[in-house]
Amino acid sequence: MIQVRANVRLCEGFANCLVAAPDLFDLDDEDKVIILQDELDETERSRVEEAIRSCPVSALTIAGA
Amino acid sequence: MTKRVVIVGSGIGGIRTAQGLRSAGFAGEVIVAGEEPDLPYDRPPLSKAYLAGQDGTEAVALISQADAAAVGITLRLGASAERIRPEEKSLVFDNGEVLPYDVCVVATGAAARPTPWNKLDGVHVLRSLADSQALRDQLRARREVAVIGGGFIGSEVAATARKLGLKVTVIDPLPLPLERTLGATVAQLITELHHRNGVTTLFGAGVDSIDHSGTQLNLRLSTGTTLTTDAVVLGIGAIPNDGWLAGSGLPVSNGLLCDEFCRVQGRDDIFAVGDVARWYNPRYDGHVRVEHWTNAVEQARCVAHNITHSDQLVPYAAIEYVWTDHYDWKVQVAGRPTHDAVATEAVVGDFTGPRPRGAVLYGDSSGALCGAVTVNWPRAIAACRQALAAHTPYAEALQGVTGTRR
């Protein structure tokens, strides 16, 4: 399983993650990223990696990676 | 069978293509050939936090040697590609080396438009890490700076230089230079923001000549006045790095011409990504070239997919997205707010209070949303980007943004 971690201190609300994967990411009332699914299947890895790499401030990581 | 992909260019488009190939399961060799000896770095901070001295070099790193090696990406830095030989499927570098490829990705980016005036000490451009380092040192040592060009780069440099305490003047021949990218409404607000922060703008003024007396630079303006300053920054646009492709037979016209799959026209083994690519965007039924960070990232993802899935090619129908930071304003732009097709405009929120937060939405004559500009309102731009992708009507998108809690 894949776990995505967000560093909300870094998040500036670019919203690239949720444009790349709207089922996985959203912005909260403070305009900070929220992760919509705690665990993701390994088959999602490629899509998750691409969404993570679309963040201009590297606020997202895969746990253990 | 693709065994080796060579990516020419180590900026964001090149690095993301290399990483994307691995994410897409490509098992062959991936080589990124970068002209600069520096480890690959990210450009947006070079006119913002890095220039201000808040960020160090580690904060702008795109990938380390160790991280590249861990996923089997070879970084080949410090040699410039001089020629491509499409028929032999090889690249020739300025150190004489010849590198064969099975698939080549051109990701050579763009360069700062060079000075049309005298080349003088104290006149800077801002594109590379070295440019930003040099300018950062200058801004620390000087008291005054003149910025020629009031677009994104010039305007961001002006805001950064003001924060560092310099006396700043921005000169541009246009009456409202940011209007080209942000539309008149937000362009005017940012001009006023500059003024409130103490920046002088000389818009509608051209620069006839630059010369120096001692350590000072004298700018003769088309308005008849002369401006004396310590340093000059040119922010007069960028030109695609496509000159090295001349004579290769590849179709170059202000960028490398590509089809909707980002393959160079007439080739299935050469792709282009980022600032250098002029590709057919099916969304707009025309060829476009986009110099935005997010475009390079999204295009890289598409190119990596298309290299690894030649039987399931995906067209690249991108929607523009770019941001710019000025003082405490984060400005975000989606779609085409300044396109000729804009027929209607709506302003939501409050740009003038103590906590400015607002959006301007643009619709075309068919009733579709065609662009949006927001200030300090990420959820609004996110909603607009999703609305643009879904072809949501303007009225409905406006309702959605108005209903987003502020």
Interface residues (C-beta under 8 A of the other chain):
Chain A: E12 G13 F14 A15 N16 L18 V19 P22 L27 D29 D31 R45 S46 E49 E50 R53 S54 P56
Chain B: R16 Q19 G20 S23 A24 G25 D42 P44 W293 T294 V297 E298 R301 Y321 W323 K330 Q332 W377 P378 R379 I381 A382 R385 Q386 A389 R405
